[in-house]
Amino acid sequence: MSLGHEVVVFPRTARLVVAFLLASVLTYACLWLPEVSIPSMFRLTTLKDELQTQLEGASMANKTLIIGVISGNASAEDDSILQLFLQSMREGEETRFLIEHILFAAADPTAYNRCKVLQLHCYQLHTEHVITSPDASAQNASFASITWTQTLFLGEVLGRGFSFIFTEMDVMWLRNPFARLSHNGEDMLLSHGVYDGHRFEEFNSTNSGLYFVSSNKKTTALFKQSYDVMHHSKRMREDDALYVLKSAQVLQRLDMKVGYLETTSFGSFCQDNLDITKLITVHANCCPSIKAKIEDLTAMLDARKAYNGTFNVTIPAHSSCSQSWKTHQLETALQGASMGNKTVIISYLNEAYVDENGMLDLFLRSLKEGEGAAFLIKHLFLITVDQISFERCRTLNLHCYRPVAEGLTFSKEQLFMSAGYIDLVWQKILILRQILEHGYSFVFTDMDVIWLRNPFAKLNLNGEDLQISCDSYNGSPFDGSNSINTGFFFVRSNNKTIKLFDMWSASRESFGKKHDQDVLAALKSA
């Protein structure tokens, strides 16, 4: 190393579907859109017999069934999400018989064939019945096809007089939920991420991994008109649609009674401290990794199996999903901040620096006014160590990342070389190592470093792996006797620098309560 000195199943689809359902009719009514010829799936001929047979075979006596959508990726292996879903049904309280009342809508032939092998009730969705926008890109058209096909299918089910619970495959059924459904004549019951204790409060945070729809004229029209609005309107962002969903005006105009299922019974991985004695279903959302979902859902089902009602069994912390979520957040923020060559500018930010005209504002001013430096603001990756600094960072439309460090609180400015300060700088080294492992090179800068000019013309001129600023510089960029200062340094991502950060972090204990800069200086001289 040369040393110089100078950051599937369809969870998204389901959320969009539910959001569109309650948002779209209002939009439709307001805009008075011309009528669109509804695809033939709403007027099935040869397909009608197949679907009707499957609906009648899966439904209960009251014409209610459970519907889930599966894809080839989700059902290919025995330890897949589908298998865990079925396991939860087989082992849950009074849920085993419900398997006979599930209709699995397969998004592709692979999923359909797998479903038939398992001797389940299966129906293959037909995307060729969907009319997509002629100006849509191939990727958007494919996504729209899946979303719109599901809407058409569910609307057709309602139109045939069947009510249903829609469930994603990563929702584990620990107990029979039907006793909690439609007690007060609701047209729809939605699960959600945040529940305020009021069953009919429209501002509860929606989680569409599991929801109930009663078949009637209102819900049938809702699904059918949703397709019509989707065809006419441009692609609506998920967050915008969900905001409209929670509007009281929308619910009033639709004249629909919509209830929300409380999170103590209908929980999710977005929550902490789940109570196994009260849970009915658990949705493995807030988890971007299928592998992590499988690990944490398996652990949860093992705990559920050990619970016999006579003693407490704690549901294991969904640690794999938590870690995958952190990794996802980190990667997303890095992608947003990165230059074309996967390089970012990293700094730490806490509450003490975010006051108006404080250190953050001075740092940003230096970039705005520096020679050729203004554009670098969009490549800043700010690691915020408390909620206040995170919120200020987001307000300024910067790229922000807030790590969660167990037992560490950095909401106040830390005195130099205090115990809190030492913990903070060593947490920094761990995160920087993660960023290198993600393949990103970076310039790290303390917030009190003022940038007068764009420094990149001076960096990595001779293929250096690491370039670091100095307190005293003897004129030779590769002389190890230069006194280093870790307030500003450049690191190129490769196996050598990742190993260096491993050694740097591991050496902390050997040097007692030393600053990271002192430990690196000792390693440099070793």
Sequence and secondary structure as in RCSB ss.txt:
>XXXX:A:sequence
MSLGHEVVVFPRTARLVVAFLLASVLTYACLWLPEVSIPSMFRLTTLKDELQTQLEGASMANKTLIIGVISGNAS
AEDDSILQLFLQSMREGEETRFLIEHILFAAADPTAYNRCKVLQLHCYQLHTEHVITSPDASAQNASFASITWTQ
TLFLGEVLGRGFSFIFTEMDVMWLRNPFARLSHNGEDMLLSHGVYDGHRFEEFNSTNSGLYFVSSNKKTTALFKQ
SYDVMHHSKRMREDDALYVLKSAQVLQRLDMKVGYLETTSFGSFCQDNLDITKLITVHANCCPSIKAKIEDLTAM
LDARKAYNGTFNVTIPAHSSCSQSWKTHQLETALQGASMGNKTVIISYLNEAYVDENGMLDLFLRSLKEGEGAAF
LIKHLFLITVDQISFERCRTLNLHCYRPVAEGLTFSKEQLFMSAGYIDLVWQKILILRQILEHGYSFVFTDMDVI
WLRNPFAKLNLNGEDLQISCDSYNGSPFDGSNSINTGFFFVRSNNKTIKLFDMWSASRESFGKKHDQDVLAALKS
A
>XXXX:A:secstr
  EE      HHHHHHHHHHHHHHHHHHHHHT       GGGG SHHHHHHHHHHHHH  TTSEEEEEEE TTTS
SSTTSHHHHHHHHHHHSBT GGGGGGEEEEESSHHHHHHHHHTT EEEE  GGG    TT  HHHHHHHHHHHHH
HHHHHHHHHTT EEEEE TTEEE B  GGGSSSS  SEEEEEEE  S TT TTSEEEEEEEEE  SHHHHHHHHH
HHHHHHHS    HHHHHHHHT HHHHHHHT  EEE  TTTEEETTSSS  TTT SEEE  S   HHHHHHHHHHH
HHHHHH  SSS       HHHHHHHHHHHHHHHHHHH  TTSEEEEEEE GGG STTSHHHHHHHHHHHSBTTGG
GGGGEEEEE SHHHHHHHHHTT EEE    TT   SS   TTSHHHHHHHHHHHHHHHHHHHTT EEEEE TT  
  B  GGGSSTT  SEEEEEEE  S TT TTSEEEEEEEEE  SHHHHHHHHHHHHTTGGGSS  HHHHHHHHHH
 
